Amino acid sequence: MLAVRPALAEPPRIWDPGYRIVSPDLAGLPRLRFLTSLDFPPFNFADANRKPTGFNVELARAICAELELTDRCEIQAMPWDELEPALDGRRGEVILAGTASSAEKRLRFGLSEPYFRFPARFVANRSLQVGETGFPAALQGRKVAIVDRSAHAAMFESYFPDAEAVPVDDMPAAYDALKGGQADLVFGDGVALSFWLAAPASEQCCRFVSGAYMSHAHLGHGMVAVTRAQDQLLLDAINGALKAVEQNGIYAEIYARYFPIDPFGS
C-alpha cells in the first residue's frame, strides 16, 4: 500500500524558497498580451459586463505589475480552441487559461512552472466521526462514492485499496449518494468539492475530512502559463514574477477571493 500524506492547508507553496530565478529585463517589450478564455470559472470567466475576470485574469495582472508592465499589459479572451493558434500567430505572448502541463505541450511551447495544482479531497456528512485513528484507517467499513473510471477512481484504488468504493456516473450522483446515506464519503476534485460545499445545494450537510492529497501520476502536474518555445526570456520573466507574487502575498490574496472554502484547507 502506498504511503499517503495529506498536503498542507492554505494556498499550496509552489516555489522552493531557495530556488533562484534571474528575471530578464523586458523594458523593450512593446506589450504583454495574455490570452485566456471565458469558460473555466473560477479561473477565467466573464463578469457582468462580459469582461474577463477570475483567478487567472487577476494573476495575469499581478504578473504585469511585478514586471512593471502594467501600462503595456493586455488581456484578451477567446474560445479555448483558438488560444494556441493565436499564440502561434503572434496575437498574444502568453496563454494563462488553465493549461495542463504535459510532455506533449512542452515539445511545442514554453511552459512555466505550475502555478496551481488540483488536490483530491474527501467530503463527509458533518455527523461522521473520523476518530483518533485518522486516514486511511478511518475508511475501514465506510463506503466512498467516486465517479466511475475517473482519474480519482484510479487514484483511490491505488492509495486506498482496502476501502470500499461506490461507483457513480457523475459528481451530482456522488452528492446524492452522500446526502441520501448510500455513501459515507465522497472522494474527488477538491476545487469542485469546495464549491459544492459552499453552494445552497449542499444544504450545509457536509465538510472536508482528512487533508488534501496530491498525485502527479493521476492528477497531473498542474496548470501552467504558456509562451512560444523561442520566447525563453519572457518565460524566465513569467517564472520570476510567479515566484515573486507568491512570496509577497499577492498570490494568497487572489486565491482567497476565488475560493470561498479553501480546497486545501480543513
C-alpha positions, 0 to 999 in steps of 0.5 A: 500500500502506498504511503499517503500524506495529506498536503498542507492547508492554505494556498499550496507553496509552489516555489522552493524558497531557495530556488533562484530565478534571474528575471530578464529585463523586458523594458523593450517589450512593446506589450504583454498580451495574455490570452485566456478564455471565458469558460473555466470559472473560477479561473477565467470567466466573464463578469457582468459586463462580459469582461474577463475576470477570475483567478487567472485574469487577476494573476495575469495582472499581478504578473504585469505589475511585478514586471512593471508592465502594467501600462503595456499589459493586455488581456484578451479572451477567446474560445479555448480552441483558438488560444494556441493558434493565436499564440502561434500567430503572434496575437498574444505572448502568453496563454494563462487559461488553465493549461495542463502541463504535459510532455506533449505541450512542452515539445511545442511551447514554453511552459512555466512552472505550475502555478496551481495544482488540483488536490483530491479531497474527501467530503463527509456528512458533518455527523461522521466521526473520523476518530483518533485513528485518522486516514486511511484507517478511518475508511475501514467499513465506510463506503466512498462514492467516486465517479466511475473510471475517473482519474480519482477512481484510479487514484483511490484504488491505488492509495486506498485499496482496502476501502470500499468504493461506490461507483457513480456516473457523475459528481451530482450522483456522488452528492446524492449518494452522500446526502441520501446515506448510500455513501459515507464519503465522497472522494474527488476534485477538491476545487469542485468539492469546495464549491459544492460545499459552499453552494445552497445545494449542499444544504450545509450537510457536509465538510472536508475530512482528512487533508488534501492529497496530491498525485502527479501520476493521476492528477497531473502536474498542474496548470501552467502559463504558456509562451512560444518555445523561442520566447525563453526570456519572457518565460524566465520573466513569467517564472520570476514574477510567479515566484515573486507574487507568491512570496509577497502575498499577492498570490494568497490574496487572489486565491482567497477571493476565488475560493470561498472554502479553501480546497486545501484547507480543513 
